[in-house]
Amino acid sequence: MYYIGIDIGSTAAKTAVFYNGEFIHFFSQPTGWSSLETAESILERLKESGIGMENSFFTATGYGRISVPYADKIVTEISCHGKGADYLLKKDCTVIDIGGQDTKIIEVKDGRV
């Protein structure tokens, strides 16, 4: 089973692919004018690599997260940052997200934002 994280931000879309708990692939692309078209483009790019909806679980985040119609789960970017920082660092930390439209400072303590 593939686990796909899609972050459609206001200026760039990032896609991370995990398989059996291992990080295997990452790509990014400009978001463009339509988050929905970006989501469709991401799915097509994944399908070209043999990754489709039938063998994957998709989580969407970011400014355009509601524009990913095939997402199994939709999560705010603040929650994603907290979970990602806790997963990578395994300790309390501060995350600074400088995005295309705003900046967020997120404090993570005991795995929670």
KOLLUM-295286 format. One line per field, with one value per atom (N, C-alpha, C): chain; atom name; residue number from 1; x, y, z. Coordinates in pm, 1 decimal, padded with zeros to 6 digits. Layout:
KOLLUM-295286
chaine: A ...
atome: CA ...
num: NUM ...
X: X ...
Y: Y ...
Z: Z ...
//
This chain:
KOLLUM-295286
chaine: A A A A A A A A A A A A A A A A A A A A A A A A A A A A A A A A A A A A A A A A A A A A A A A A A A A A A A A A A A A A A A A A A A A A A A A A A A A A A A A A A A A A A A A A A A A A A A A A A A A A A A A A A A A A A A A A A A A A A A A A A A A A A A A A A A A A A A A A A A A A A A A A A A A A A A A A A A A A A A A A A A A A A A A A A A A A A A A A A A A A A A A A A A A A A A A A A A A A A A A A A A A A A A A A A A A A A A A A A A A A A A A A A A A A A A A A A A A A A A A A A A A A A A A A A A A A A A A A A A A A A A A A A A A A A A A A A A A A A A A A A A A A A A A A A A A A A A A A A A A A A A A A A A A A A A A A A A A A A A A A A A A A A A A A A A A A A A A A A A A
atome: N CA C N CA C N CA C N CA C N CA C N CA C N CA C N CA C N CA C N CA C N CA C N CA C N CA C N CA C N CA C N CA C N CA C N CA C N CA C N CA C N CA C N CA C N CA C N CA C N CA C N CA C N CA C N CA C N CA C N CA C N CA C N CA C N CA C N CA C N CA C N CA C N CA C N CA C N CA C N CA C N CA C N CA C N CA C N CA C N CA C N CA C N CA C N CA C N CA C N CA C N CA C N CA C N CA C N CA C N CA C N CA C N CA C N CA C N CA C N CA C N CA C N CA C N CA C N CA C N CA C N CA C N CA C N CA C N CA C N CA C N CA C N CA C N CA C N CA C N CA C N CA C N CA C N CA C N CA C N CA C N CA C N CA C N CA C N CA C N CA C N CA C N CA C N CA C N CA C N CA C N CA C N CA C N CA C N CA C N CA C N CA C N CA C N CA C N CA C N CA C N CA C N CA C N CA C N CA C N CA C N CA C N CA C N CA C N CA C N CA C N CA C N CA C N CA C
num: 1 1 1 2 2 2 3 3 3 4 4 4 5 5 5 6 6 6 7 7 7 8 8 8 9 9 9 10 10 10 11 11 11 12 12 12 13 13 13 14 14 14 15 15 15 16 16 16 17 17 17 18 18 18 19 19 19 20 20 20 21 21 21 22 22 22 23 23 23 24 24 24 25 25 25 26 26 26 27 27 27 28 28 28 29 29 29 30 30 30 31 31 31 32 32 32 33 33 33 34 34 34 35 35 35 36 36 36 37 37 37 38 38 38 39 39 39 40 40 40 41 41 41 42 42 42 43 43 43 44 44 44 45 45 45 46 46 46 47 47 47 48 48 48 49 49 49 50 50 50 51 51 51 52 52 52 53 53 53 54 54 54 55 55 55 56 56 56 57 57 57 58 58 58 59 59 59 60 60 60 61 61 61 62 62 62 63 63 63 64 64 64 65 65 65 66 66 66 67 67 67 68 68 68 69 69 69 70 70 70 71 71 71 72 72 72 73 73 73 74 74 74 75 75 75 76 76 76 77 77 77 78 78 78 79 79 79 80 80 80 81 81 81 82 82 82 83 83 83 84 84 84 85 85 85 86 86 86 87 87 87 88 88 88 89 89 89 90 90 90 91 91 91 92 92 92 93 93 93 94 94 94 95 95 95 96 96 96 97 97 97 98 98 98 99 99 99 100 100 100 101 101 101 102 102 102 103 103 103 104 104 104 105 105 105 106 106 106 107 107 107 108 108 108 109 109 109 110 110 110 111 111 111 112 112 112 113 113 113
X: 00084.9 00000.0 00089.2 00054.0 00121.7 00046.4 00121.8 00064.6 00118.0 00028.0 00065.1 00021.3 00115.0 00084.2 00092.1 -00014.5 -00021.0 -00045.8 00046.6 00034.1 00018.7 -00102.9 -00126.2 -00127.4 -00014.8 -00001.5 -00047.2 -00038.8 -00085.7 00005.5 00132.0 00224.3 00287.0 00300.5 00362.9 00287.6 00288.2 00228.2 00339.3 00339.6 00440.1 00372.8 00436.7 00381.9 00490.6 00459.9 00552.3 00486.9 00567.2 00515.9 00590.9 00514.8 00570.2 00517.1 00601.2 00558.9 00613.1 00525.2 00564.4 00645.2 00603.3 00668.5 00797.2 00837.9 00961.2 00930.4 00999.1 00986.4 01055.4 00981.2 01041.1 01045.2 00961.7 00958.4 00900.6 00947.8 00898.5 00904.4 00803.1 00810.7 00729.9 00763.3 00689.5 00661.6 00564.5 00526.6 00454.9 00452.1 00375.4 00226.6 00158.5 00015.5 -00063.3 -00025.2 -00100.1 -00228.7 -00320.6 -00445.5 -00551.2 -00542.8 -00649.0 -00590.9 -00629.0 -00585.7 -00642.3 -00763.6 -00823.8 -00742.8 -00701.9 -00618.6 -00484.1 -00430.5 -00304.7 -00322.6 -00432.3 -00460.8 -00473.1 -00539.6 -00553.2 -00417.7 -00332.8 -00198.4 -00113.9 -00125.7 -00052.5 -00094.9 -00225.8 -00275.6 -00224.9 -00225.9 -00175.0 -00026.8 00049.3 00193.5 00217.7 00137.2 00149.8 00112.3 00004.9 -00038.8 00069.7 00144.5 00254.7 00362.0 00369.5 00466.5 00405.6 00283.9 00218.3 00147.7 00128.9 00062.4 -00076.1 -00178.8 -00314.8 -00400.3 -00524.5 -00616.8 -00645.7 -00639.6 -00674.4 -00568.4 -00447.0 -00340.5 -00278.7 -00356.2 -00300.3 -00400.1 -00344.5 -00421.8 -00368.6 -00455.6 -00415.6 -00457.6 -00362.7 -00392.6 -00358.2 -00451.3 -00431.0 -00422.8 -00336.8 -00321.5 -00291.8 -00281.1 -00245.0 -00365.4 -00334.5 -00434.0 -00538.3 -00494.4 -00585.0 -00629.9 -00622.1 -00653.1 -00795.2 -00889.7 -01028.3 -01048.9 -00945.9 -00954.2 -00897.8 -00874.5 -00822.5 -00938.2 -01016.0 -01138.5 -01114.8 -00996.2 -00965.3 -00897.9 -00886.0 -00823.2 -00907.5 -00840.6 -00907.1 -00917.6 -00826.0 -00823.7 -00776.7 -00835.0 -00795.7 -00755.1 -00634.6 -00577.9 -00520.8 -00530.2 -00471.2 -00318.9 -00255.6 -00109.0 -00045.1 -00111.8 -00057.8 -00048.3 -00151.7 -00147.9 -00039.2 -00028.6 00073.5 00214.0 00237.3 00369.5 00402.4 00305.6 00327.8 00359.6 00280.8 00304.1 00437.4 00468.8 00595.1 00715.3 00710.3 00822.2 00840.1 00730.7 00740.1 00796.8 00754.2 00802.6 00953.4 00997.5 01138.4 01229.3 01187.6 01275.8 01254.9 01133.2 01097.7 01128.9 01109.3 01127.5 01052.1 01034.9 00968.4 01046.8 00975.2 01042.9 00949.0 01003.5 00925.6 00942.5 00832.1 00832.7 00795.7 00874.0 00843.0 00810.7 00690.2 00643.7 00630.5 00717.6 00709.3 00645.4 00520.1 00445.1 00430.5 00356.3 00334.6 00242.8 00154.2 00058.5 00069.9 00128.3 00138.9 00257.0 00283.7 00389.0 00327.5 00365.3 00313.1 00430.1 00415.1 00510.6 00433.0 00477.9 00404.1 00492.6 00442.6 00514.9 00463.7 00555.6 00520.6 00574.9 00485.2 00524.6 00455.4 00534.3 00481.9 00402.0 00446.9 00381.8 00255.4 00222.5 00098.7 00131.3 00049.2 00068.1 -00004.9
Y: -00118.0 00000.0 00124.0 00216.8 00346.1 00444.9 00529.6 00639.3 00767.4 00850.5 00969.4 01093.3 01184.9 01313.6 01420.3 01496.1 01602.4 01734.7 01827.5 01961.1 02059.4 02107.2 02204.8 02342.5 02411.5 02545.7 02649.0 02773.6 02880.6 02900.0 02862.1 02879.1 02749.0 02649.1 02522.1 02405.1 02293.6 02169.9 02067.4 02002.0 01903.5 01768.8 01662.2 01528.4 01436.4 01366.8 01270.8 01132.8 01031.6 00895.7 00803.1 00729.1 00627.0 00491.5 00388.8 00252.3 00161.8 00085.6 -00001.2 00073.6 00195.7 00273.4 00342.0 00327.4 00390.6 00503.7 00615.2 00728.4 00690.8 00695.0 00650.0 00756.2 00860.4 00954.5 01088.9 01195.4 01330.3 01407.9 01488.9 01583.5 01707.4 01816.2 01941.1 02003.3 02090.8 02159.2 02288.2 02386.3 02508.6 02475.0 02543.0 02519.5 02573.3 02686.8 02745.1 02809.3 02830.7 02901.3 02813.1 02682.1 02592.7 02480.0 02478.6 02370.4 02236.5 02236.9 02114.0 02057.4 02142.3 02096.0 02044.6 02109.1 02063.3 01924.9 01903.6 01773.0 01665.8 01697.7 01602.4 01572.0 01673.0 01656.0 01565.7 01583.8 01499.8 01354.4 01329.0 01192.3 01128.9 01203.3 01150.3 01116.0 01201.7 01176.9 01051.3 01032.8 00912.4 00787.6 00796.4 00682.3 00639.3 00735.6 00703.8 00621.1 00631.5 00554.4 00425.4 00393.2 00272.1 00286.8 00409.9 00436.4 00492.6 00416.4 00460.1 00463.3 00496.1 00509.4 00374.4 00267.4 00136.5 00080.0 00131.1 00076.6 00183.5 00289.8 00402.5 00462.6 00530.1 00611.5 00753.3 00848.1 00986.5 01078.8 01161.6 01266.3 01399.7 01493.4 01625.1 01731.6 01830.1 01941.9 02067.3 02179.1 02304.2 02385.3 02497.0 02593.3 02526.5 02434.9 02370.4 02231.7 02198.3 02061.7 02017.7 02110.3 02071.8 02047.7 02073.8 02054.8 01920.4 01830.0 01696.6 01598.3 01574.6 01496.4 01349.8 01298.7 01158.9 01141.1 01247.6 01238.1 01151.7 01060.7 00979.4 01055.6 01151.4 01230.1 01370.9 01470.2 01610.4 01663.2 01722.8 01767.6 01908.0 01991.7 02125.3 02114.0 02214.0 02211.8 02225.5 02291.5 02304.5 02166.7 02086.6 01950.2 01866.9 01879.7 01804.8 01844.4 01973.9 02019.4 01960.0 01960.7 01906.5 01758.3 01682.1 01537.9 01507.7 01582.2 01560.6 01592.8 01704.0 01742.8 01640.8 01594.9 01495.2 01363.6 01323.4 01200.5 01209.0 01323.2 01337.2 01362.5 01447.7 01490.2 01413.4 01365.5 01291.8 01369.7 01502.7 01586.8 01717.5 01793.7 01922.9 02014.4 02096.4 02184.3 02296.1 02386.0 02492.1 02480.6 02488.2 02480.7 02617.8 02665.9 02792.0 02759.2 02791.1 02766.1 02900.1 02923.2 03045.3 03006.5 03039.2 02999.8 03112.9 03084.4 03182.2 03295.7 03271.7 03374.2 03414.1 03327.8 03359.6 03286.5 03319.3 03254.5 03204.8 03082.0 03023.6 02982.7 03002.7 02952.7 02855.0 02730.1 02622.2 02559.0 02557.3 02496.5 02353.8 02257.2 02117.0 02070.8 02024.8 01973.6 01840.5 01742.3 01607.7 01555.5 01589.6 01542.6 01614.9 01721.2 01796.1 01940.3 02002.3 02144.3 02232.2
Z: 00000.0 00000.0 00000.0 -00086.7 -00091.4 -00003.1 00064.0 00140.5 00079.0 00029.1 -00046.6 00031.0 00050.0 00109.8 00003.2 -00012.7 -00113.2 -00042.5 -00060.8 -00003.0 -00118.5 -00140.2 -00246.1 -00181.4 -00192.0 -00138.3 -00239.1 -00201.4 -00289.8 -00410.4 -00398.9 -00512.5 -00560.1 -00472.3 -00511.6 -00450.3 -00522.0 -00474.0 -00455.3 -00340.2 -00308.8 -00284.8 -00333.5 -00317.8 -00264.0 -00154.8 -00094.3 -00097.5 -00132.7 -00145.8 -00049.8 00029.2 00117.8 00072.2 00085.0 00053.7 00163.3 00227.1 00338.6 00443.9 00475.4 00578.6 00538.1 00413.5 00365.4 00269.3 00287.2 00196.6 00065.4 -00046.5 -00172.8 -00282.9 -00272.0 -00384.5 -00340.0 -00403.7 -00378.7 -00508.7 -00534.7 -00646.1 -00612.9 -00677.5 -00659.0 -00794.8 -00796.1 -00919.3 -00881.6 -00972.0 -00944.8 -00931.9 -00842.9 -00826.1 -00945.0 -00996.9 -01108.6 -01061.0 -01154.3 -01123.1 -01061.6 -01085.2 -01040.0 -00953.7 -00826.8 -00738.1 -00783.7 -00840.1 -00890.8 -01006.8 -01100.4 -01211.9 -01161.5 -01060.3 -01000.7 -00940.4 -00867.9 -00808.5 -00916.4 -01026.6 -01137.0 -01199.0 -01214.0 -01268.4 -01178.5 -01048.1 -00953.0 -00967.1 -00973.8 -00987.4 -01116.8 -01226.7 -01354.0 -01343.8 -01280.1 -01263.8 -01178.9 -01075.3 -00993.8 -01072.6 -01151.0 -01232.8 -01331.0 -01384.1 -01475.5 -01406.4 -01273.8 -01195.3 -01140.2 -01182.3 -01136.0 -01002.1 -00958.2 -00830.7 -00860.9 -00826.8 -00856.0 -00731.4 -00750.7 -00637.9 -00571.6 -00647.4 -00593.9 -00499.2 -00503.7 -00418.8 -00328.2 -00297.9 -00223.3 -00125.2 -00026.0 00067.3 00054.8 00024.5 -00002.8 00111.8 00156.6 00253.6 00187.9 00193.3 00131.8 00240.1 00216.7 00307.7 00226.9 00297.1 00232.0 00187.1 00127.5 00079.3 -00011.9 -00098.5 -00194.2 -00154.5 -00026.8 00017.3 -00017.4 -00017.6 -00049.2 -00198.6 -00278.7 -00423.5 -00468.5 -00374.4 -00407.3 -00389.5 -00495.3 -00480.7 -00443.8 -00469.5 -00440.4 -00304.0 -00225.0 -00093.2 -00000.1 00070.1 00171.3 00302.8 00321.4 00444.1 00410.5 00476.3 00458.8 00596.2 00602.2 00729.4 00710.3 00812.0 00802.4 00797.3 00737.9 00730.3 00867.7 00959.9 01095.7 01161.4 01149.1 01202.8 01134.9 01003.8 00929.4 00973.5 00989.7 01035.5 01171.8 01260.6 01394.2 01391.0 01316.1 01306.5 01239.2 01134.1 01063.7 01149.1 01221.1 01307.2 01418.9 01477.5 01584.0 01529.9 01410.6 01347.9 01320.2 01266.7 01230.1 01349.8 01441.5 01550.5 01680.9 01701.9 01822.8 01951.0 01943.6 02061.7 02040.6 02147.0 02137.9 02044.0 01967.5 01871.4 01827.6 01748.2 01685.4 01534.8 01462.7 01316.8 01262.6 01167.4 01099.7 00954.7 00913.1 00776.3 00705.4 00608.6 00528.8 00396.2 00380.9 00262.5 00162.6 00057.6 -00048.2 -00007.2 00090.7 00132.0 00278.7 00359.8 00502.0 00564.8 00690.0 00767.3 00896.9 00936.6 01060.0 01148.5 01279.1 01376.8 01463.6 01465.9 01530.3 01638.4 01759.3 01869.6 01889.4 01893.7 01911.5 02046.7 02132.8 02265.2 02287.8 02324.9 02349.5 02230.6 02109.3 01987.4 01948.5 02018.6 01991.3 01958.9 01872.5 01839.2 01938.5
//
